[in-house]
Amino acid sequence: MLRAKLFIFLLTCGVLFANINQAMAVSYQLSMLPRYSTEEIYKRITPLADYLKKKTGLDIRPTMTSTFDWYTKALIGGKVAIGFENPYIYVLASKAHEAVAMAIKGKNGDKFRGIIVTRKDSPLHSLIDLRGKKISIVSYTSAGGYLSQKLSLLDKGIDITKECQLEEAPENKQENVVFSVYTGDVDAGFIRESALHKADQFVPSGSIRVLAYTAWLPNWALSVKRSMAAADKKKIARAIQEIPENSPILRALRIKKFRPAKDSDYDVIRRAAGLPLSSSSPGPAD
C-alpha cells in the first residue's frame, strides 16, 4: 500500500514538473517597429518586456529589428510574438498577428492624422489642386505620411498613385519631406500632423503652410501572434490593460496608456491601402 502511494506521488510530481518545464520552454520575443535607433527601441520596449514577464509568468524577451521590412517579416513569420507597430504595418501582418491593444498618446488620444504642406507662396489651395502635381511622401508604408492623405484624396475622387507624381523622402524622414517642399523640389508634401515643426531648424519660420488636414487613422497596435496559446493571449492582454497610468513602462513607450483593440478597428487602414476588410467587419445593411 505504501509503495503504491509513493508511486502515485512520484508520478504526480513527474507530470507537474514536466508541465512546468514545458511552460518555461516557450519563449516569446517582443519588439517594436524600428522607427528609431536600435538603442532607442531597446530603451522603449525593455520595461514593457520585463513587466509582462513578471506579471504573466511567461518568458518574454525584447528583441531588435533593423528595418521596417525585417520587422514586418518577423511578425508574419512568427519570430516576433508580441509587436508594437504603426497601423499600416499591423494590417500587413494581420493574418499572422491580431491586435489586443491600441496606444493612446498626445492630444488626439487613440487616433492621429496627416497633413499636406506647401510653400507659403504656393498657388495650391485645395485638394483638387494636387492632381498632376509632384508630391513628397514619407514612405508608402507611412500611415501619417501617406495613407491619411491618400484616403482624403480618394474621397475627392483623386487616386494619387495614378494622378500624381510621388517620391519617397530620403531616409523616409518627415523633416526631409518638409525640406523638399521648401526648396521647391516638389509641389507639396505629406507628413504626420505632429511632425509639422520637425524641420524648423532647416527652414525659415513661416515659409511652410498647411494646405489640408487629412483623414483620422487609428493609433499604433500592440499585437500578438494568432498561433499563440489562448491562455497566454489572455494573460498578456489583461496585463497590458493593468499597467498603471504614468508608469515608467508607458513613459518609456512615450504613450499615455493602452486601450483594448480588435482587428476591425484598423479597417480604415485597409480601405486606404486597397486591402480586404477584416472578416469581423459588419456587412452592408439589409
Secondary structure, DSSP 8 states (H G I E B T S, - for coil): -HHHHHHHHHHHHHHHHHHHHHHHH-EEEEEE--SS-HHHHHHHHHHHHHHHHHHH-SEEEE---SSHHHHHHHHHHTS-SEEEE-HHHHHHHTTTEEEEEEEE-STTTTEEEEEEEEETT-S--SGGGGTT-EEEES-TT-IIIIIHHHHHHHHTT--HHHHSEEEE-GGG-HHHHHHHHHHTSSSEEEEEGGGTTTTTTTS-TTSEEEEEEEEEEE--EEEEETTS-HHHHHHHHHHHHTS-TT-HHHHHHT-SEEEE--GGGGHHHHHHHT----TTS-----
